Amino acid sequence: MDSSGTRRQNTRRRLFEAAVTLIAEQGFSSTTVDEIAERAGVAKGTVYYNFASKTVLFEELLRHGIELLTDSLQAAADETAERGGSRVDALDAMIRAGLDFITRYPALMQLYVAELWRTNRAWQSTLMQVRQKAIAVIESVLREAVATGELSAELDIPLTASALFGMVLVAALDWQSFQPERSIDEVHSALSRLLQGRVSGVRP
């Protein structure tokens, strides 16, 4: 990538980070483009040069964030498969990857949860599409586990995938908000035990 492309990428990253932090703190409606520009350390015109409007910036922010999470989940599954691990091992690795991601981007995930239930937003369709991509990664591993006999053929794959995704998201946000003294290893261990005991039927 040339220097101008690198600069634009860095500028967009700063705008993303500024926007997600401000909107998580004070809400979408209360956050102004001036504030986003100031937090990012750029001119107001730079925001509009990169994004047509605050709404477009926010939509791209959500898309970008959940796509990063999806990539993290897929990488965890792929790395487990390369090591010869089981599909349940892959699910466990995905839990850890999800916790790691939320630890790095807590404001983004708080924002995602807040926006998930607001059906009147212009970006709702985009949010549902990128959420489904993340869920689909988990569904794929569950299907493989059922096909190989690791998990029961009676498993409701779409619902179980959504439950696992939600479990990690809510547990991580609850941990950071109400039990910050716990380590990520403790949280992962607790969720791993749930996975092993409640999903696969194998006691740890």
Secondary structure, 3 states (H helix, E strand, C coil): CCHHHHHHHHHHHHHHHHHHHHHHHHCCCCCCHHHHHHHHCCCHHHHHHHCCCHHHHHHHHHHHHHHHHHHHHHHHHHHHHHCCCCHHHHHHHHHHHHHHHHHHCHHHHHHHHHHHCCCCCCCHHHHHHHHHHHHHHHHHHHHHHHHCCCCCCCCCHHHHHHHHHHHHHHHHHHHHHHCCCCCHHHHHHHHHHHHHHHHCCCCC
